[in-house]
Amino acid sequence: MAHIPEPDVEPLRLGSAAIDGQVSYKLRLAQIVAYRAFEGVVTGFGVAPRYLGLLWLIRDNPGQAQSRLAEAVALQRSSLVTILDRLEADGLVERRAVSGDRRMKQVWLTGEGKRTLDALIPLAEAHEAAMTAGLNEEERAVFLRALDQVVRNLS
């Protein structure tokens, strides 16, 4: 559960106004707060909430090679392998060898992975609505386009 400061307690201030205007600082802070809030309301799913985006990507792109998935979520292949090991141990994904290439593995959701994702998506959508409360559709669209541009700039 996210900690909410008491109303009469003044929030800490940054010593420099410069960092408060840094997109990277605000983006990281927003990511931490968003994840913590989501983790606070989603329980009983093991590690699945942490990797919801990846599970969703696998569902929508079944049988993709691990390397393509790593690219899609901006991870090093070795980092993704560790995550897939965990998801596979939890019974959410399975990796299948590619005929003719022993090194390549394709990734699929299991039945349990599909059921878990189906249960998590409505919770994620409710979290998304709470997180973007106060933004109208146009503001939300502009925000998403700006984030997409940041990703393109850094990719």
C-alpha positions, 0 to 999 in steps of 0.5 A: 500500500502506498504511503500517503503523507499526513496533510499537515506535513510539508513534503521534502523539497529538492535543494535544486529546482533544476532536478525537479524540472528533469524529465528523467527524474520525474519519469523514474519517480512516476514509475516507482510510485505507479508500480508501488501503488499497483503492487499494493492493490494486486496480491496473490499473483506471485511475480506476474504483476511485475511482468504484466507488460511482458506477459501481455506482449507474449499473449499478443505475439505468441511464439516469439523468439526470446531475443525479439521479446528482449528488444520489445521490452528494452532488456538485455537478452540475459536479463530477459532469460532470468525473468522467463526462468522465473515466469516458467517456474511459476507456470505462466510461460513455456519456452519451446525449441525451434526446429533446426536451431537449438539455441533459439527458444520461442515463448508462449503463455501457458493456460495458467499464464492466460488465466492470470493475465485475464485476471490482471488486465482489469486490475491494471485498467482500473489502476491506469484510470486511477493513475491518469485521473484528472487528465482528459483524453486529449491530455492523455494522448499527448502524454502517451505521444510524448513518452513514445517520443522519449522511447524513440529518442533513447532507442 
